[in-house]
Amino acid sequence: DVKPQPVIVTVYGPGSEQYRKAQLAAKQRILELLRQGGDAARPRNLTDEERHADGAELLADLVADITGFDFEGQTQREFLRGLFADPSCGYITDQVNSFAGDWANFCRGAAKA
């Protein structure tokens, strides 16, 4: 019997070292993909699949923890890459992506006078 349970995703914020490293790794992956099959003067275009896979990698790097899922023998990162790459779970990907990119989710409000 499967019982519904909440899913909680904890992400690194845009001001964190982990976020910075994840962004840098994503840029390096994109540059490497652009160099493959192209040259310095004319890098090749990325396919939609390559862009989507890189986005899944980036989001997997931005997640500190996730609860409420059975990883089915996978590591958390393997599970997350598959989850974020699965188009049928796009609503999860969109929510995590939106939340992670919004500084307001990681900053305290200004003190009231």
Backbone torsions as a table, in degrees:
resi	resn	phi	psi	omega
1	ASP	NA	121.7	179.3
2	VAL	-91.0	125.3	178.6
3	LYS	-105.1	133.1	177.0
4	PRO	-63.4	142.4	176.9
5	GLN	-144.1	153.6	-179.9
6	PRO	-69.4	149.0	173.4
7	VAL	-106.2	127.0	179.8
8	ILE	-120.3	122.5	179.4
9	VAL	-113.9	122.5	177.2
10	THR	-105.7	121.6	-176.8
11	VAL	-115.7	153.1	173.8
12	TYR	-76.3	138.3	-178.8
13	GLY	-81.5	162.2	-177.4
14	PRO	-60.2	-19.2	178.7
15	GLY	-92.2	1.0	-175.4
16	SER	-88.7	158.0	176.8
17	GLU	-63.8	-39.3	-179.8
18	GLN	-62.8	-40.2	178.4
19	TYR	-63.8	-46.0	179.6
20	ARG	-60.1	-44.5	-179.9
21	LYS	-65.5	-38.4	178.8
22	ALA	-64.3	-42.1	178.2
23	GLN	-64.4	-42.0	178.3
24	LEU	-63.7	-44.0	178.7
25	ALA	-62.3	-38.5	178.4
26	ALA	-64.2	-42.8	178.6
27	LYS	-63.2	-40.2	178.9
28	GLN	-65.6	-40.0	177.6
29	ARG	-62.6	-43.4	-180.0
30	ILE	-63.7	-44.7	179.0
31	LEU	-60.5	-41.2	178.9
32	GLU	-64.6	-42.2	177.7
33	LEU	-63.6	-39.6	179.6
34	LEU	-65.4	-33.8	-179.1
35	ARG	-73.3	-28.9	-178.5
36	GLN	-68.3	121.5	177.2
37	GLY	78.5	4.0	178.7
38	GLY	-129.4	-171.5	173.9
39	ASP	-132.1	173.9	-174.9
40	ALA	-59.7	-35.4	-177.3
41	ALA	-76.8	-32.7	-177.1
42	ARG	-137.9	80.8	177.2
43	PRO	-65.2	151.4	-178.8
44	ARG	-77.0	162.9	176.1
45	ASN	-82.4	144.6	176.2
46	LEU	-80.3	145.7	175.6
47	THR	-79.5	162.6	176.3
48	ASP	-60.0	-37.9	179.5
49	GLU	-63.6	-40.8	178.6
50	GLU	-65.5	-42.1	178.3
51	ARG	-63.8	-43.6	-179.6
52	HIS	-64.3	-44.3	179.6
53	ALA	-63.8	-40.0	179.2
54	ASP	-67.1	-37.9	176.3
55	GLY	-62.0	-38.0	177.5
56	ALA	-65.9	-40.2	177.2
57	GLU	-61.7	-46.3	-179.1
58	LEU	-60.9	-48.4	-179.9
59	LEU	-63.6	-37.7	177.2
60	ALA	-61.0	-36.6	178.0
61	ASP	-71.4	-25.3	-177.0
62	LEU	-85.2	-13.6	-178.2
63	VAL	-87.0	123.3	176.8
64	ALA	-82.1	-38.0	-177.2
65	ASP	-160.9	151.1	174.9
66	ILE	-141.8	133.4	176.6
67	THR	-126.6	155.3	178.6
68	GLY	102.6	4.2	177.0
69	PHE	-124.7	149.3	170.7
70	ASP	-93.8	119.2	-176.4
71	PHE	-75.4	-6.6	175.9
72	GLU	51.4	48.1	176.0
73	GLY	82.3	-0.4	179.6
74	GLN	-94.2	160.7	170.5
75	THR	-72.3	164.3	178.3
76	GLN	-58.2	-44.0	-177.5
77	ARG	-65.4	-42.4	177.5
78	GLU	-60.6	-45.0	179.0
79	PHE	-60.3	-46.4	-177.8
80	LEU	-64.1	-42.1	177.7
81	ARG	-57.6	-44.4	178.8
82	GLY	-66.4	-41.5	179.2
83	LEU	-61.2	-50.1	-177.0
84	PHE	-71.9	-20.6	178.6
85	ALA	-87.7	-14.0	-176.8
86	ASP	-81.2	113.4	-178.2
87	PRO	-59.5	-28.1	-179.7
88	SER	-72.0	-12.1	177.3
89	CYS	-109.0	23.5	-177.4
90	GLY	-57.9	-29.8	179.0
91	TYR	-64.4	-33.4	176.5
92	ILE	-70.8	-46.3	179.0
93	THR	-57.1	-46.4	-179.7
94	ASP	-61.6	-42.3	-178.7
95	GLN	-65.4	-45.5	-178.8
96	VAL	-66.4	-44.0	180.0
97	ASN	-60.9	-45.3	-179.8
98	SER	-64.8	-45.6	-178.4
99	PHE	-64.5	-45.4	-176.1
100	ALA	-64.6	-30.6	-176.4
101	GLY	-88.5	0.0	-175.9
102	ASP	-104.5	108.2	-179.3
103	TRP	-54.5	-32.4	-177.8
104	ALA	-59.7	-25.9	179.2
105	ASN	-74.7	-10.5	-174.2
106	PHE	-123.6	0.2	-178.8
107	CYS	-117.2	142.3	174.4
108	ARG	-76.9	149.3	178.0
109	GLY	-66.0	160.3	178.8
110	ALA	-65.2	143.6	178.7
111	ALA	-65.6	139.8	-179.6
112	LYS	-84.0	141.8	-179.1
113	ALA	-77.7	NA	NA
